[in-house]
Structure formats: structure tokens, C-alpha cells
């Protein structure tokens, strides 16, 4: 063996068997700075797990986690993270109870797991002392709500300037995938710009205020959210962990229908109970299967329907009232103010439940008995093809007004499958009977196999209405669309139909239509009020209408200088008016000449305006008037250089909400212009 | 020949010292006093050592995290002790001997040697050079064996004592 062969072979062996080299090559784990969200009862940790080793780790799994000794409450363990290449990181989300955790103090976070390496299954343990943030805060943002897929408001972030970013989630039944469906920014409009991935999941949202939100889908139910404020100084990084939909819930053959309404007596959204009943032989009383007291937005399983039954269940919301009892079979009666604690569910001749009455009665009763003394008695119709029409007729007969929409929903939901016109529908709030707040009906059903979801959604009454933008500034002739956002006393959004909102103003500066479109008609300040009819709650917004002659305009001016010369200039004009003065600044660029700026000051006396404008070849004296829709001035002038040559100027300038137009002509030339407001 | 060996030694030094350290920021480091310990199944042992803060930032013990990798998860589990009692570790200093972590060997772990790679990390994500620890599991005497052993010792003591008395 030659000298160099010995050296090289020795070097190879030393490198391969060097302990340090082996350490560096093996997969090793550490962490990066995590994001923590301290909620009322739990802490959500979003922790980057890094493979700092020199080789990849396959099938990485998180098997346990503790924070200050308390085990994670994340139910999805083990978390399968897949493969993590060398020097790569992946983010994991874990939830811990925050009992005993002191905001501002450090607590030890430990995450354990396994991975596959060349020597088989290996373990890792990473530790990190983490500082517990104040409740509901992270990186300058505060979070006031954190839900799951059944809670439409999945996450609310509020930055230091009061801007609110609401993330709304909604399940997608087609694949059990949870999708963030919308984002709202307080004092801004609904964000509509989404970038979607191949699975149509939003990955990037730009909010109206310029905030950019990036969404990374770690799994179908775990979303990493990173948001940046418009000025880049505020930054939010957190995760939304949405539990997977129960397969049992999805596959149970059932149809559920819930009638909901505003519940002013409730201090919580989770006080209503649901009783699930099952149909017996035709004409028999319904049998109570379950009495449930689910939290708002929860899902729960239904038992399979008895063999031979249509596979339909009914669910109603009883309202506790010890003074009343079960109502008559086949005819549902509920006297407002004497609400029943027993479900009004019976089996009709076709073995279906008739729950229409219950739904209406329960919904009305939940409204807090605003119209006590009026009896609602509805004979549930046979479930036939024209059931919808029958229900509508009943609704009309009972003076239920728009509650007919609810009846419509329930009738269609419980029509025989073969006769069912629709498989799935969601009724948006549309009911309004006298002082009744909106009623929301929600029902789904599918034919073959029948699938149903329970959903209970009893929003509290409207506590206040925000109008956005709360302040706006427009010019005469311009418009701005205001939006109303009702909230309950917990600051949760309450959905209401646009038809239940009334927009008005007492000020003459603007007009507003029934959709909140405000048009400036005269300079001044106006207050626009929106009233929700049922709750009579109102919100206000201030709109300032500026005059249309203060501002800046830009465009081109063409000067015809016969016989053969046409000159074009780019012109910017700025007009600033005060109570007694008016200042006009005009910048001319073009025709090969250097930029020329002229500023002239005039006087304002009431609605009269006078202004001398030196056009370079002679001062033009303008006089005019200010009107609500703009400036109208005209004037004349003579050439000061040679006043005897007869070259006199005359011109006119008009402004409106959009354009500044004008014309000037002299003995030898003329000019016209249309400048656009900047 | 001497020249050749010098060259070889330089290469060895390079491979042992320089090569493993290339991948790690060397601003923090730690030592473990007894990185190889004999334990019995079900036993928890503690590891002590020193921490060197070679960064330019004053830190505390809770700014350091110990991470463990490449071990048999069925046999070993670890718990960080460093930082539970917080104390300052100023820039450019090395601590006195401190408890770093504990390792627990699962009950029923068969005889053998169980290793793990330990890495120190600070709050600014500096990483130390990894250190390998070993836990050697010796055979645990069965109860009957212990009984026989104790009886044997008593017998020996008895014989020795009797002989001593006879001599006296």
C-alpha cells in the first residue's frame, strides 16, 4: 500500500468512525421560537420542530407533550409529521390547559416523539422554556375568540390600533375539509381576495386595510396563520386547530332540523337543550331518545333509526317552563308564554315526525315572548308533494308572516325522500313578525344514504351594531357604501338579513338608500343611522361631504395656436379654498418647455369669488360663484404687453365632483381642458 | 517516515476535532461530568455538568434547553432539570456544576448499552456540539440470588468470626 493510499484509507476510516462525525450525521431535533396563544382555558402552542442533524428523519411523530408538567389536551396524538429533511423544520400545534400557568412567567415545554432512522425507530425529546403571554394576546394582537369548525367565528385578532380581523370557518361536507371562508376587518369591508391552493383552500388573503394573511394548511384541520399589518410593524402568527369531523356523525342516517332565534334571556349561547325523538308506529307518540345539552356548535351522534322507518328524526328545542305541559298530539299548539318543556313530536300517518309546530313554537318562545297572548296553532299537513304550499298557506293563515320561510324549510326537510325537491338547504334569517327578532332555520338532508347534521345556533340578541366605515369622507356627487355589522353582548357577530335593516339620515348633506349606499349631495356633515327592525338596535356612521372645488386635478390642456400650431401640456391644478381666500396652483409641463408653476390667490366673499390669473401674456380676471356641486367661474383679460392690439382673453372654469373643465380663448388662440380629480 | 506520521496525525486531528465541529455554532457549550453511567431497569439517574455561555448576551439557566435525539424510545426518557431553578449565566462565563437533566430507564429494559445524543440550545437558537451519553444496564439480581448471597455472606462472617474467637 502506498503512502497516500494509507493516508486516504486511514482518513476515510477515521471520518466514518469518528464519534463527532456520526453525531453530526444523525437526525437531531431542536425547536425554534414558538407562537403562543393564551386563551381563557387553554394555551395553544405553535412550535417549529427542526431537524438540525445531517440526515433526514422519516415518519416523524409527536407522541406526547407537556407544559409545566401538564399533558397536552390535543386529542389527535400522535401527530404524524411525515418526513423532515436535514435542516428543515415543520410546525406542530399543541393545546395545553392553562391552569397554573402565570402570564409573563417561563414554563418548561417538552415535546417527545419518534422517527425512523437507519437504525430503526428512534426517539427525540425537545425542551424549551416558553413565556406565557397575557390571556388572549400574541405579538401585539389580542385574540378574543377561538373556535372550531362549528363556530363560524374561528378566530378574532385585534391589533394595537383596534383593527379587528375575524376569521370565519365553515366545514365543507364534500370532503370533511374545513375552510376559512371569509375574513372581516373592522372598519373595513369584507375581504374578497383569496388565493386558493389546488384543493380550493385559501392560502393568502388581503384584507381591505392592507393586512396580508398567509394560511398554511399543515393538515386538513390544522391551519397555520400568519398575518402582517399594513405597515409591516404588527405581526401575528398562530394556528387554528380544527377537530376533524366525526365520521360517525357524518354517516348516521338522520335528518336534523333546528329552529333558532335570538334568546335575550340567555346569558350564554349554550343554554338550550335538544331532545331527539324517534318515530314509532303511525299515530303513536314520539319516543324520546336523547336529551342533550350540547354546547353551542357541537356535533353529536344520533342513533340509527329503527328498521323499516324512514330514517328521519326530529329535534326540537324545548324551553323550560314549569307551567305548561305537553300539547295535543297531531295538533301542535304552543301558547306563547306557556312554552312546553316537552317535545311536540308525533308520528303522522306516514310515519314521519311533524315538527313544524315545535320548531315554530320553540323558536318563537326562545324569542322571549315578545308577543305574549297570541296563540299559534298549526295543524301539520300530510307530507305530500305540495307540502310546501300547504305550509306556506298555514303560515299565512296564522299570520306568521315571514315565518313561512321556516315552515317551508321544515316541510321540505321532512318530505319523503322520493318527493323531496332539494337535498340540502340553509335558510338565512328572514323571519320577522311584529317585534320578533330574526329566526334562523338550518336543515340538511341527503338522499341515499340519508345523512344529517345537527347544528344548534342560538345567537343572543343584537346588542349593538357597528357601521363600517364609521367615518368616511366623500365629495359632492360621490358615493360610499356603508355596511352594518350587528353583534351580541359578547361581541359575537349576529347574522341578520339586509331586509331587516333600515338606513336613514336626517341631514341634507347626503342621501342613503335601503342598501346603505350614501351619496353626497351638499357640503357638510351627515350622520347615517341603520336600525335593525326587530331589535330596534341602531348603529351610526359619520359621513363628511366636502365641496367639490377643493382638491387637485390633472390632465392635458391643448392650445390651438392657428394657423398651424397645436401645443399640448400636461397640467396639474390644485385649488385650496378657505372661507375668505382661494388659491390656485397650476403646473404646466410640455411642448418642450421646462415645467412652469403659477400660483394665484383670489378672494372669496360668501359665494362670490374673484381671481386674477396671469396666463403669461396677460392677466385674466375671473369672477364666479361657488355652488353646491362645484365652482363656476368665468372672466376676461387683456394682453398687458400690448393692450392696444385688441387681444383679449376670456375663459371659463367649472368643477364638479369629478372633473375640472374649462375653456379660454383670445384673439389668436384658444385652449380647452378636462382635468380629472386626483 | 516521521514526516509521513506527522501528516497522518494532522489528518487525524482534523477528522476528530475540526470535522465534527463544522456544523455547529460554538458559541455555547456544555460538559457532562459522567456521560456514561451504570443503571438498572426502572431507575432514574441525574446528569450534572457545566454550561458555558460564549455568546455576547447575558443569559439565565432557563434560556438553555436540552434536546435529546437518536435514542431507543422504548427504553429511555428524559427530563430537563436545568433552568427549573433559574440562575444567571452571564456572557463569557462557565457555570459551576449544575444539574442538567435526568434519564429514566423503562422497567424491564434488557441488559445492554443505551445511548442518546444530547444537544444544548439557547433561547437565541445557538446550538452546542452534541454529546453522546450512555446508560449501561447491568443484570438485576433476582430475589432468590440476593437471598443466597446474603446467606453466604452471613456464613462467611460467621466462619471468620468463629475463627477469630478460636485464635483469641
Contacts between the chains, C-beta under 8 A, distances in Angstrom:
chain1	res1	chain2	res2	distance
A	3	B	4	5.7
A	6	B	8	7.7
A	7	B	4	7.8
A	7	B	7	6.6
A	7	B	8	6.1
A	7	B	11	6.5
A	10	B	8	6.2
A	10	B	11	7.1
A	10	B	12	7.6
A	11	B	11	5.2
A	11	B	15	6.4
A	14	B	11	7.3
A	14	B	12	5.8
A	14	B	15	4.2
A	14	B	16	7.1
A	15	B	15	5.2
A	15	B	19	6.5
A	18	B	15	5.4
A	18	B	16	5.8
A	18	B	19	6.7
A	18	B	20	6.3
A	19	B	20	7.5
A	19	B	132	6.4
A	20	B	16	6.8
A	20	B	19	6.8
A	20	B	20	2.3
A	20	B	21	7.0
A	20	B	129	7.3
A	21	B	15	7.4
A	21	B	19	5.9
A	21	B	20	5.4
A	23	B	20	6.5
A	23	B	117	5.5
A	23	B	129	7.9
A	23	B	130	4.3
A	23	B	132	6.4
A	24	B	20	5.5
A	24	B	22	7.8
A	24	B	23	4.9
A	24	B	24	7.6
A	24	B	130	7.4
A	26	B	69	6.8
A	26	B	70	4.7
A	26	B	117	6.2
A	27	B	69	6.5
A	27	B	70	6.9
A	28	B	67	7.0
A	28	B	69	4.1
A	28	B	70	6.9
A	28	B	117	5.9
A	28	B	119	5.8
A	28	B	130	6.4
A	29	B	67	5.9
A	29	B	69	5.3
A	30	B	65	7.6
A	30	B	67	5.0
A	30	B	119	6.4
A	30	B	121	5.0
A	30	B	125	7.5
A	30	B	127	6.3
A	31	B	65	7.2
A	31	B	67	7.6
A	31	B	121	7.5
A	32	B	125	6.2
A	33	B	123	7.9
A	33	B	125	7.4
A	52	B	119	7.3
A	52	B	127	6.1
A	53	B	69	7.0
A	54	B	23	6.7
A	63	B	73	7.8
A	106	B	62	5.1
A	106	B	83	7.9
A	106	B	86	7.8
A	108	B	80	6.4
A	108	B	83	7.1
A	108	B	84	7.1
A	110	B	79	7.4
A	110	B	80	7.1
A	112	B	73	7.7
A	112	B	77	7.3
A	114	B	73	5.1
A	117	B	70	6.9
A	121	B	73	6.6
A	121	B	74	8.0
A	122	B	69	7.1
A	122	B	70	5.2
A	122	B	71	6.4
A	122	B	72	7.2
A	122	B	73	6.8
A	123	B	68	7.5
A	123	B	69	7.7
A	123	B	70	8.0
A	123	B	71	4.9
A	123	B	72	6.6
A	123	B	73	2.9
A	123	B	76	6.7
A	123	B	77	7.9
A	123	B	116	8.0
A	124	B	67	7.3
A	124	B	68	6.4
A	124	B	69	4.7
A	124	B	70	7.8
A	124	B	71	7.9
A	125	B	67	6.8
A	125	B	68	4.3
A	125	B	69	8.0
A	125	B	77	7.2
A	125	B	78	4.8
A	126	B	65	7.3
A	126	B	67	4.7
A	126	B	68	7.8
A	127	B	65	4.6
A	127	B	66	5.6
A	127	B	67	6.5
A	127	B	80	4.2
A	128	B	65	4.9
A	128	B	121	7.9
A	129	B	62	4.3
A	129	B	63	7.2
A	129	B	65	6.8
A	129	B	83	5.7
A	129	B	123	7.6
